[in-house]
Amino acid sequence: MPDLVEAPQNQGKIGEMMHKVLSVLSLLFCFSAIAQKSRVVLSASKTKIEVGETIAFTIESNIEGTTQIDNVPPSFVNSGGINGGISYQMDYNTGNLLIIYTNKEVGAFTKPGTYKIGPAYVKSRSGQSYQSNVITIEVAKKVHLSNGEPSSQQLNEPAFGMIQLNKTSIYEGESIIVGAKVYSRFQPTRIGNYNTFIQRKGIEFQELKNTSRQLQVREEKFHGNMYYTFEYDRNLVFPPGTGSFTLDPFSMDVMQGFKGYSLQSSGASIEIKPLPNGAPNDFIGAVGSFSLQRKIDTTKIKQGEVFKMTVEVSGTGNIQNSLEPELNLPKGFIVYGDPIVSKDISYGVNGAEGSIEYEFNIQVTTSGSITIPGTSISYFDLDDEVYKTVTTNEHSIEVEKDKSLIATEEKKQASDEAIYKQSDSELRLTKEVKSTESIFGSTLFWSGVSAPILCAFLFIFLVKRREQSADEIETKQVIHQKNKELNDLLARSKSLLHSGENDAYYSSIENTLRKAFELKMAFTDTDRILDKSEIFDFLRQTGQTDLLESVRGVFRTCEESRFGFGASANDRQPVLDQLESIIKTLKV
């Protein structure tokens, strides 16, 4: 019987303990919830859009309550209402599970402009309000695309497609907007088996609007008849080369329920005009509108040390295909290797927009107060149809002399001075000879006459030799430095072979080739870069026609890649093999 009484007592104790544990856990959860910092975040699906383009504003918060977005202009038309949702996130700093409340508002702007939206507010059940950040939305004018002319056969079909373009004539490097538009005599509900108008490899393009199976169909009068129409697959295209460029027809199945019609559009042609002659030497291949900034990380440095120079190219156009700016450095400034390149580029109706930052490591081998001339770039302005140049400000830098770098020179100078002193002392120790005979025509006479002349010649010889030695030392240092740079560049090219950095790889190949010819041609001018024309002239003058064609081929492949003119991943290994073969030939 005692056993029967003891069991309920144990169960009671266990229950009491569980109650206490749960109470403690509840208190901890409450304290944790109170300790969590309240936050409200306002974001947008896009920050750069066109008039009429759909945009979604999202409010995320860890506070449950009603939401409101301030400073929404009347030109924003809500098309989807306000949709709410709940999600869960783990806070890995505290180990807490956070509840995130999401509210989304979808719509479009009817007028262009720059709008500051927000802040958004969340009002909790207790009546307290919490505020979010503010975001900026840039709304551009809607780019209207024009059709070509449909054929009489297309007008008689149940549905037909047209390629739309915002321009039919552009300059080399300029972008165009291309879209697909369908005209149908029946109301489409969906599409299938779509094949785009960009089917050839090597064409650079960026999709501007996500394709969607939910078609936005409207009615439109076209060639005297009413059609159901919709637009599809809008892209920003950078056509390669010059001359006539043709877009392939697109095809799709236009469906109404289970019935449908297969259509193929007509093609479209664009005329690509070459850029005008007379491009400045600092032209970076950019077409559009661009600006330039430059910074250095110090204004005081010790001779032989390295500082960082950052050059940023920003603007709108074909910035993604622009070339690296030339720095225009003074003598005694040596650039180590390729720059570190950082890109921040987005694509919109005006082309590629953003910035490319180049970070250079530069060693200073001279000393004193030095002015670094401004860096300049030139681009082709589409509005005025002329080349324009922008230049950064100059920079001044103080370089403290480092005696250890010139120890060799001082030893050499000391050696030369010892020779001078020795020669001078020997002259002073000449014995005086007395004679009653006439001195004119005697050995003593000719010795006295010839000795100063010999000393003058000896002095001139030693000075010239000293200058020659200094030049030889400087030349050897430059050659040694260029050899090191060549090996570094070749190693970098090999390391980039299998990377996804296409521009960096071909830029490294081109820089390596230039450096190899700097060594071969004894090119020591640090104020500029060895030009391709100089390399070609050197090979013609030396009769190396076969090597000239190989060098031309490497430069051509690099340029095609950097301008987006069709170089592919299959070209990488052959161009590296060709580069190594050229370097081997130059060393023979």
C-alpha positions in Angstrom: 0.0 0.0 0.0 2.8 2.6 0.7 3.9 2.1 -2.9 0.4 3.1 -4.2 0.7 6.4 -2.2 4.3 7.2 -3.2 3.6 7.2 -6.9 1.1 10.1 -6.9 3.5 12.1 -4.7 6.4 11.7 -7.2 4.1 12.7 -10.0 3.1 15.8 -8.2 6.7 16.8 -7.6 7.6 16.2 -11.3 4.6 18.3 -12.3 5.6 21.1 -10.0 9.2 21.1 -11.4 7.9 21.2 -15.0 5.7 24.1 -14.1 8.7 26.0 -12.7 10.8 25.2 -15.7 8.1 26.4 -18.1 7.7 29.6 -16.1 11.4 30.3 -16.2 11.5 29.6 -20.0 8.5 31.9 -20.5 10.2 34.6 -18.5 13.4 34.2 -20.6 11.4 34.3 -23.8 9.7 37.5 -22.7 12.9 39.1 -21.6 14.5 38.1 -24.9 11.6 39.5 -26.9 11.8 42.8 -24.9 15.6 42.9 -25.5 15.2 42.6 -29.3 15.7 45.9 -30.9 12.6 47.1 -32.8 13.4 47.7 -36.5 11.5 48.8 -39.6 13.0 48.5 -43.1 11.6 50.0 -46.3 12.9 48.7 -49.6 12.0 48.7 -53.3 12.2 46.0 -55.9 14.0 48.5 -58.2 15.4 52.0 -57.7 15.6 52.9 -61.4 12.5 52.4 -63.5 10.5 53.8 -66.4 7.1 55.4 -66.4 4.5 52.6 -66.2 7.0 50.0 -65.1 5.8 47.9 -62.1 7.5 48.4 -58.8 7.0 46.9 -55.3 7.6 48.7 -52.0 8.2 46.3 -49.1 8.0 47.0 -45.4 9.8 44.5 -43.1 9.5 44.7 -39.4 9.7 42.6 -36.2 6.7 44.5 -34.9 3.2 43.5 -35.5 0.9 46.3 -36.4 -0.6 48.6 -39.0 1.7 50.1 -41.7 1.9 53.3 -43.7 4.4 54.8 -46.2 4.8 58.6 -46.2 5.7 60.8 -49.1 4.2 58.6 -51.8 3.4 61.0 -54.7 0.1 61.2 -56.5 1.8 59.9 -59.6 2.2 56.5 -57.9 -0.8 54.3 -58.8 -1.4 51.3 -56.5 -2.3 48.3 -58.7 -2.0 45.4 -56.3 -3.3 46.6 -52.9 -1.3 45.9 -49.8 -0.3 42.3 -49.2 0.9 41.0 -45.8 2.9 38.0 -44.8 4.9 36.4 -42.0 8.3 34.8 -42.1 10.8 33.5 -39.5 14.5 34.3 -39.2 17.2 33.1 -36.8 19.2 35.7 -35.0 22.6 34.0 -34.8 24.0 36.6 -32.4 21.4 35.9 -29.7 20.1 32.5 -30.8 16.5 33.9 -30.9 13.9 33.0 -33.5 12.6 36.3 -34.9 9.2 36.8 -36.5 9.3 39.1 -39.5 6.1 40.9 -40.6 6.1 41.8 -44.3 3.7 44.2 -46.1 4.1 44.8 -49.8 2.5 47.6 -52.0 2.7 47.2 -55.8 2.1 49.9 -58.4 3.6 52.1 -61.1 4.5 55.8 -61.6 2.8 57.9 -64.2 5.3 60.7 -64.3 9.1 60.8 -64.6 11.2 62.3 -61.8 13.3 61.6 -58.7 11.2 60.6 -55.7 12.2 60.2 -52.0 9.8 57.6 -50.6 9.3 57.1 -46.9 9.8 56.8 -44.1 7.4 54.0 -43.5 5.7 53.6 -40.1 4.5 50.6 -38.1 2.0 51.3 -35.4 2.0 48.5 -32.7 -1.1 47.3 -30.8 0.1 49.4 -27.8 -0.2 52.5 -30.0 3.6 53.2 -30.3 4.9 54.0 -33.8 8.3 52.9 -35.3 10.0 54.6 -38.2 11.9 53.2 -41.2 14.6 54.6 -43.6 13.9 56.7 -46.7 14.6 55.4 -50.2 15.1 57.2 -53.6 13.5 56.1 -56.8 14.5 57.5 -60.2 11.7 57.3 -62.8 12.7 57.9 -66.4 10.5 58.7 -69.3 9.1 55.6 -71.0 11.2 54.6 -74.0 8.8 54.0 -76.9 9.8 51.3 -79.3 8.7 51.4 -82.9 7.8 48.5 -85.2 8.9 47.7 -88.6 6.3 47.3 -91.3 4.5 43.9 -91.3 4.1 42.1 -94.6 0.7 41.6 -96.3 1.0 37.9 -95.4 1.4 38.6 -91.7 -1.6 40.9 -91.7 -3.7 38.0 -92.9 -2.5 35.6 -90.2 -4.4 34.9 -86.9 -1.4 36.3 -85.0 2.0 37.7 -86.0 5.1 39.2 -84.2 7.2 42.3 -84.7 10.7 43.2 -83.3 10.6 46.6 -81.7 13.5 49.0 -81.6 14.1 52.4 -80.0 16.6 53.2 -82.8 17.5 51.9 -86.2 20.8 53.7 -86.5 23.5 53.9 -83.8 27.2 54.6 -83.3 29.7 51.8 -82.6 29.6 51.0 -78.9 26.1 52.5 -78.4 23.2 50.3 -77.1 19.7 49.8 -78.4 16.5 48.6 -76.7 14.9 45.6 -78.4 11.6 44.0 -77.6 9.1 41.5 -79.0 5.5 42.6 -79.7 2.7 40.3 -80.7 -0.5 41.2 -82.5 -3.4 38.7 -82.3 -6.9 38.5 -83.6 -7.9 36.3 -80.6 -7.3 37.1 -76.9 -4.2 35.2 -75.7 -4.1 33.6 -72.3 -0.6 32.3 -72.3 2.4 31.6 -74.6 4.8 28.7 -75.0 8.0 27.5 -76.9 9.5 31.0 -77.0 12.8 31.5 -79.0 14.4 34.9 -78.6 15.6 37.2 -81.3 19.1 37.1 -79.8 20.2 33.6 -80.9 23.8 34.1 -82.1 26.7 33.8 -79.7 28.9 36.8 -79.0 26.1 39.3 -78.8 26.2 41.2 -75.5 22.7 41.9 -74.0 21.0 42.5 -70.7 17.4 41.8 -69.9 15.6 45.0 -68.8 12.3 43.4 -67.6 11.7 39.9 -66.4 9.7 37.8 -68.8 6.4 36.7 -67.3 3.8 34.1 -68.1 1.1 36.5 -66.9 0.7 38.5 -70.1 -0.5 42.1 -69.9 -2.8 42.1 -72.9 -4.5 45.2 -74.2 -6.4 46.2 -77.4 -4.8 48.4 -80.0 -5.8 49.6 -83.5 -3.1 48.7 -86.0 -3.3 49.1 -89.8 -7.0 49.8 -89.6 -7.9 46.7 -87.5 -8.3 46.0 -83.8 -5.8 43.5 -82.3 -5.0 42.1 -78.9 -1.4 43.0 -78.3 1.3 42.3 -75.7 5.1 43.1 -75.3 7.6 40.5 -74.3 11.3 40.0 -73.7 12.7 43.5 -73.5 16.5 43.7 -73.7 19.4 46.2 -73.8 21.6 45.1 -76.7 25.2 46.2 -77.5 25.6 45.2 -81.2 29.1 44.3 -82.3 31.2 45.9 -85.0 30.1 48.4 -87.7 27.8 48.2 -90.7 24.5 46.4 -90.9 23.5 44.3 -87.9 20.6 41.8 -88.2 18.5 40.5 -85.3 17.0 37.0 -85.8 13.2 36.5 -85.9 11.6 35.3 -82.7 9.1 32.6 -82.5 6.4 31.4 -80.0 3.1 29.7 -79.6 0.3 32.0 -78.7 -2.4 30.1 -76.8 -6.0 30.7 -75.9 -7.0 27.9 -73.6 -5.9 24.7 -75.2 -5.9 26.1 -78.7 -3.0 28.1 -80.1 -1.1 29.4 -83.1 2.6 29.2 -83.8 4.1 32.4 -85.2 7.5 33.6 -86.3 8.3 37.3 -86.5 10.1 39.2 -89.1 13.7 40.1 -88.5 15.1 43.6 -87.9 18.3 45.5 -89.1 20.3 48.1 -87.3 22.8 50.4 -89.1 26.0 50.8 -86.9 28.0 53.8 -87.8 31.8 53.9 -87.1 33.0 56.5 -84.7 34.5 59.6 -86.3 38.2 59.8 -87.0 40.5 61.9 -84.8 39.9 60.1 -81.5 42.3 61.5 -78.8 45.2 59.4 -77.6 43.4 58.9 -74.2 40.2 57.7 -75.8 39.0 54.7 -73.7 36.4 53.3 -76.1 33.6 54.8 -74.0 30.5 56.0 -75.8 27.9 58.0 -73.8 28.5 60.5 -70.9 31.3 60.0 -68.4 33.3 61.6 -65.6 36.6 60.9 -63.9 38.0 61.1 -60.3 41.4 60.3 -58.9 42.7 59.9 -55.3 46.0 59.0 -53.7 46.3 57.6 -50.2 49.2 59.8 -49.0 50.9 63.1 -49.7 54.2 62.2 -48.0 56.2 59.1 -48.7 59.8 57.8 -48.5 61.8 57.2 -51.6 61.4 53.6 -52.7 58.0 53.1 -51.0 54.7 52.4 -52.6 51.5 54.4 -52.5 48.0 53.7 -53.8 46.3 55.7 -56.6 42.6 55.2 -57.2 41.1 56.2 -60.5 37.3 56.0 -60.9 35.5 56.2 -64.2 31.7 56.7 -63.9 28.9 57.4 -66.3 26.3 56.0 -68.6 26.8 54.3 -72.0 29.1 51.3 -72.6 31.1 51.7 -69.5 31.4 47.9 -69.1 33.5 47.8 -72.2 35.7 50.8 -71.5 39.5 50.6 -71.4 41.8 51.2 -68.5 42.9 54.9 -68.3 46.5 55.8 -68.8 47.9 57.5 -65.7 50.4 60.0 -67.2 52.9 59.6 -64.4 56.1 61.6 -64.0 59.5 60.0 -64.4 60.5 57.9 -61.4 57.0 56.5 -60.8 56.6 52.8 -61.5 53.3 51.0 -61.6 53.4 47.5 -60.1 51.4 44.9 -62.0 47.8 45.2 -63.1 45.4 47.4 -61.0 42.7 46.0 -58.8 39.5 46.5 -60.6 36.1 47.0 -58.9 32.9 47.4 -60.9 29.5 48.6 -59.8 27.3 48.6 -63.0 23.6 48.3 -63.6 21.7 48.2 -66.8 18.8 50.5 -67.8 17.1 52.2 -70.7 20.1 54.5 -71.2 22.7 51.7 -71.3 25.2 50.5 -68.7 25.3 52.9 -65.8 27.7 52.9 -62.8 31.4 53.1 -62.1 34.7 51.2 -62.5 37.4 51.8 -60.0 41.1 51.0 -60.7 43.5 50.8 -57.7 47.1 51.1 -58.7 50.2 50.4 -56.6 52.9 52.9 -57.5 56.5 52.9 -56.4 58.4 56.2 -56.3 62.1 56.0 -57.1 62.9 59.7 -57.2 62.8 62.3 -54.4 61.7 65.8 -53.7 58.5 67.8 -54.1 56.7 66.3 -57.1 53.6 67.2 -59.0 51.6 64.4 -60.5 49.8 65.7 -63.6 46.1 65.0 -63.9 44.8 61.8 -65.4 42.6 62.3 -68.5 40.2 60.2 -70.5 38.3 60.9 -73.7 34.9 59.5 -74.7 32.4 60.0 -77.5 29.4 62.1 -76.5 26.2 60.9 -78.2 24.3 64.1 -77.6 26.8 66.4 -79.3 28.4 63.6 -81.5 32.0 64.8 -80.6 34.9 63.5 -78.6 35.1 65.0 -75.1 37.9 64.9 -72.6 37.7 65.0 -68.8 40.8 65.5 -66.6 41.4 65.1 -62.8 43.1 67.6 -60.7 46.9 67.5 -60.2 48.3 66.0 -57.0 51.4 67.0 -55.1 53.5 64.6 -53.1 56.6 65.0 -50.9 59.1 62.2 -51.3 61.8 61.9 -48.6 65.2 60.9 -49.9 66.4 57.5 -48.9 70.2 57.3 -48.8 70.3 53.5 -48.8 68.9 53.5 -52.4 71.9 55.6 -53.7 74.7 53.9 -51.7 76.1 52.3 -54.9 76.2 55.6 -56.6 78.0 57.3 -53.7 80.6 54.5 -53.7 81.2 55.0 -57.4 81.4 58.7 -57.0 83.9 58.3 -54.1 86.0 56.0 -56.4 86.0 58.6 -59.2 87.0 61.3 -56.8 90.0 59.3 -55.6 91.2 58.9 -59.2 90.9 62.7 -59.6 92.9 63.4 -56.4 95.5 60.8 -57.4 96.0 62.4 -60.8 96.1 65.9 -59.4 98.8 64.9 -56.8 100.9 63.3 -59.4 100.9 66.5 -61.4 102.0 68.5 -58.3 105.0 66.2 -57.6 106.7 67.0 -61.0 110.3 68.0 -60.3 111.6 71.4 -61.4 114.6 71.1 -63.8 116.9 74.1 -64.2 118.9 74.6 -67.4 120.9 77.4 -68.9 119.8 76.2 -72.4 116.6 77.5 -74.0 113.5 75.7 -72.8 111.6 76.2 -76.1 111.5 72.9 -78.1 113.0 70.8 -75.3 111.5 67.7 -73.6 110.6 69.8 -70.6 108.7 72.3 -72.8 106.7 69.6 -74.5 106.0 67.9 -71.2 104.7 71.2 -69.8 102.5 71.8 -72.8 101.1 68.3 -73.1 100.5 67.6 -69.4 97.6 70.0 -69.0 96.1 68.8 -72.3 96.3 65.2 -71.2 94.8 66.1 -67.8 91.9 67.8 -69.5 91.3 64.8 -71.7 91.6 62.5 -68.6 89.2 64.7 -66.7 86.6 64.7 -69.6 87.0 60.9 -70.0 86.4 60.2 -66.3 83.4 62.6 -66.2 81.9 60.9 -69.3 82.6 57.5 -67.9 81.0 58.5 -64.7 77.9 59.7 -66.5 77.9 56.6 -68.6 78.1 54.4 -65.5 75.2 56.2 -63.9 73.1 55.8 -67.1 74.1 52.1 -67.3 73.1 51.6 -63.7 69.7 53.3 -64.3 69.2 51.4 -67.5 70.0 48.1 -65.8 67.6 48.9 -63.0 64.9 49.7 -65.5 65.5 46.5 -67.4 65.6 44.4 -64.2 62.4 46.0 -63.1 60.7 45.4 -66.5 61.9 41.7 -66.4 60.3 41.3 -63.0 57.1 43.0 -64.3 57.0 40.8 -67.4 57.3 37.6 -65.2 54.6 38.9 -62.9 52.3 39.8 -65.7 52.8 36.4 -67.4 52.1 34.6 -64.1 49.0 36.7 -63.6 47.7 35.9 -67.1 48.1 32.2 -66.3 46.3 32.5 -63.0 43.4 34.2 -64.8 43.1 31.6 -67.5 40.3 29.6 -65.9 38.7 32.4 -64.1 35.5 34.1 -65.0 37.2 37.5 -65.3 37.2 37.9 -69.0 38.2 41.6 -69.1 41.0 41.1 -66.6 42.4 38.1 -68.4 42.7 39.8 -71.8 43.9 43.0 -70.3 46.7 41.1 -68.6 47.6 39.3 -71.9 47.8 42.7 -73.7 49.9 44.3 -70.9 52.3 41.3 -70.9 52.8 41.6 -74.7 53.6 45.3 -74.4 56.0 44.7 -71.6 57.8 42.0 -73.6 58.4 44.5 -76.5 59.5 47.2 -74.0 62.4 44.9 -73.1 63.1 43.9 -76.7 63.1 47.5 -78.0 64.9 48.9 -74.9 62.0 51.2 -74.3 62.8 53.1 -71.1 60.4 56.0 -71.3 58.4 55.9 -68.1 56.2 58.8 -69.0 54.1 56.9 -71.5 53.0 53.4 -72.6 54.6 51.8 -75.7 52.1 52.2 -78.6 51.0 49.3 -80.8 52.1 51.3 -83.9 55.6 51.5 -82.6 55.7 47.7 -82.1 54.4 47.1 -85.6 57.0 49.6 -87.1 59.8 47.8 -85.2 58.8 44.4 -86.6 58.5 45.8 -90.1 61.9 47.5 -89.9 63.5 44.3 -88.6 61.8 42.2 -91.3 59.9 39.9 -88.8 56.7 39.7 -90.9 55.6 36.3 -89.4 56.0 37.6 -85.9 54.2 40.8 -86.9 51.1 38.8 -87.9 51.2 36.8 -84.6 51.4 40.0 -82.6 48.6 41.6 -84.5 46.5 38.5 -83.8 47.0 38.7 -80.1 46.1 42.4 -80.0 43.1 41.8 -82.1 41.8 39.0 -79.9 42.3 41.2 -76.8 40.5 44.2 -78.3 37.6 42.0 -79.5 37.1 40.6 -76.0 37.4 43.9 -74.2 34.9 45.6 -76.6 32.6 42.6 -76.5 33.1 41.8 -80.2 32.9 38.0 -80.0 35.9 36.5 -78.2 34.9 33.4 -76.3 36.2 31.1 -73.6 37.7 28.9 -76.3 40.1 31.7 -77.3 41.7 31.9 -73.9 44.3 29.0 -74.1 45.3 29.6 -77.7 46.0 33.3 -77.1 48.1 32.5 -74.0 50.1 29.9 -76.1 50.6 32.5 -78.8 51.8 35.0 -76.2 54.3 32.6 -74.7 55.6 31.7 -78.2 56.1 35.5 -79.0 58.0 36.0 -75.8 60.2 33.0 -76.5 61.0 34.4 -80.0 61.8 37.8 -78.6 64.3 36.4 -76.1 66.3 34.5 -78.8 
